[in-house]
Amino acid sequence: MKKATKPAPKSVKKVAAATQGTNDDRLSPEEILRAFQSGEAKPYRLLDTGDGRKLEDVGGYSFNRQCPVAFWRAKKSPAEWRRVHAEHKRTDTGGGYWEQSGKTPPYWFTQVGRLVFKTKMTAFGHLGFFAEQAEQWDWFHDSIAARVATNANDDARPRVLNLFGYTGGSSIACALGGAVVTHVDAAKGVVDWSRQNAALNGVPEGRMRYAVEDCLVFLEREAKRGNRYDGLIMDPPSYGRGPNKEVFKLEDDVLKLLDRAKAVLKPSPMLFHFSCHTPGFTPVVLKELVLDIFPAFRDTHAIETGEMLVRESADGRPVPSGFYCRSLKKA
Ligand SMILES: C[S@@+](CC[C@H](N)C(=O)[O-])C[C@H]1O[C@@H](n2cnc3c(N)ncnc32)[C@H](O)[C@@H]1O
């Protein structure tokens, strides 16, 4: 264990301590949000990448984590890379652990793109958000807001389903854009976390509904219930498990997932977004899969594909992290 080297910035300490209930004047989600909007707390920054690693500043705490695509050389010095709060290491069994060099609180907050996240270090090396999704969150928000602006009637708000929703980034972006969102994930812990993130971002009451369920099971039940959506987002993992240990493997289950997704969508849905990080699921593959299930999209929808990127804060070097295919109904 190395010695603690770096104190946390005061603003972050204050926010974290207050929400852990360690002092009497707890901050409300609105106050925390204001702290971020006033620039008091720092946004997420990708400081450097190279040699298979990434160096990040996450709301005032710095981390050194795996970055498999960073085949290039790092720009910062080895001393700068060592000056972090924690470094994540993988174990042979596929899990991992943090080697801590500085003190970090049980959780704290950071801003990623336009959203605020509760952040904590998980054994697997995740911090509660995927920064590469930030551009997609803007797309969700802006696409939905543009449609909602043409119809201010509350009953006509688009209904969006977010599968494998994790801590809620995409759901929150849609809800803030004006949609009513159903957020599905197998893990109760991350669904609770997404509720907290929704509060932090000021999502209006009644805009989010949550389900802790296996996505394939949820889709089957939702189709039977006759519920239909205007939009669907999915960011499936390569491999995952439902709450009852249902095995999900993207390679084997992708067509079943897409077929069941289609069954809960209205004819010619407004929005369909498919992203993933699984090798082989390139932008072309994602687009062909979408067209296989929704052939009419060729004429009715604007389809865009690409790589999800996080840019280094110093010079904007793009670091790819997965692929997306997004379809928006033409106006
Ligand atoms: C890659 S993350 C999704 C990231 C998220 N879209 C975001 O941008 O923040 C994968 C999520 O899928 C969930 N998951 C894995 N297998 C699942 C299953 N069979 N049904 C529902 N959720 C599952 C995990 O709990 C995890 O939260």
The ligand as an SDF file (V2000), in Angstrom:
LIG
                    3D

 27 29  0  0  0  0  0  0  0  0999 V2000
  -22.6500   -1.8610  -20.4140 C   0  0  0  0  0  0  0  0  0  0  0  0
  -23.6900   -1.5710  -19.0420 S   0  0  0  0  0  0  0  0  0  0  0  0
  -24.7830   -0.4360  -19.8060 C   0  0  0  0  0  0  0  0  0  0  0  0
  -24.2620    0.9730  -19.8060 C   0  0  0  0  0  0  0  0  0  0  0  0
  -25.3390    2.0930  -19.8750 C   0  0  0  0  0  0  0  0  0  0  0  0
  -26.1510    1.9710  -21.0590 N   0  0  0  0  0  0  0  0  0  0  0  0
  -24.7500    3.4780  -19.7490 C   0  0  0  0  0  0  0  0  0  0  0  0
  -24.3960    4.0810  -20.7280 O   0  0  0  0  0  0  0  0  0  0  0  0
  -24.5860    3.9660  -18.6420 O   0  0  0  0  0  0  0  0  0  0  0  0
  -24.5370   -3.1120  -18.9310 C   0  0  0  0  0  0  0  0  0  0  0  0
  -25.7080   -3.1830  -17.9360 C   0  0  0  0  0  0  0  0  0  0  0  0
  -26.4990   -4.3010  -18.3110 O   0  0  0  0  0  0  0  0  0  0  0  0
  -27.0260   -4.9060  -17.1370 C   0  0  0  0  0  0  0  0  0  0  0  0
  -27.3850   -6.2930  -17.5010 N   0  0  0  0  0  0  0  0  0  0  0  0
  -26.5510   -7.3250  -17.8000 C   0  0  0  0  0  0  0  0  0  0  0  0
  -27.2670   -8.4250  -18.1620 N   0  0  0  0  0  0  0  0  0  0  0  0
  -28.5800   -8.0630  -18.0930 C   0  0  0  0  0  0  0  0  0  0  0  0
  -29.7930   -8.7560  -18.3520 C   0  0  0  0  0  0  0  0  0  0  0  0
  -29.8110  -10.0200  -18.7450 N   0  0  0  0  0  0  0  0  0  0  0  0
  -30.9620   -8.0640  -18.2250 N   0  0  0  0  0  0  0  0  0  0  0  0
  -30.9500   -6.7700  -17.8060 C   0  0  0  0  0  0  0  0  0  0  0  0
  -29.8230   -6.0650  -17.5490 N   0  0  0  0  0  0  0  0  0  0  0  0
  -28.6400   -6.7110  -17.6740 C   0  0  0  0  0  0  0  0  0  0  0  0
  -25.9340   -4.7840  -16.1070 C   0  0  0  0  0  0  0  0  0  0  0  0
  -26.4730   -4.8540  -14.7910 O   0  0  0  0  0  0  0  0  0  0  0  0
  -25.3340   -3.4090  -16.4610 C   0  0  0  0  0  0  0  0  0  0  0  0
  -25.9340   -2.3990  -15.6780 O   0  0  0  0  0  0  0  0  0  0  0  0
  1  2  1  0
  2  3  1  0
  2 10  1  0
  3  4  1  0
  4  5  1  0
  5  6  1  0
  5  7  1  0
  7  8  2  0
  7  9  1  0
 10 11  1  0
 11 12  1  0
 11 26  1  0
 12 13  1  0
 13 14  1  0
 13 24  1  0
 14 15  1  0
 14 23  1  0
 15 16  2  0
 16 17  1  0
 17 18  1  0
 17 23  2  0
 18 19  1  0
 18 20  2  0
 20 21  1  0
 21 22  2  0
 22 23  1  0
 24 25  1  0
 24 26  1  0
 26 27  1  0
M  CHG  2   2   1   9  -1
M  END
$$$$
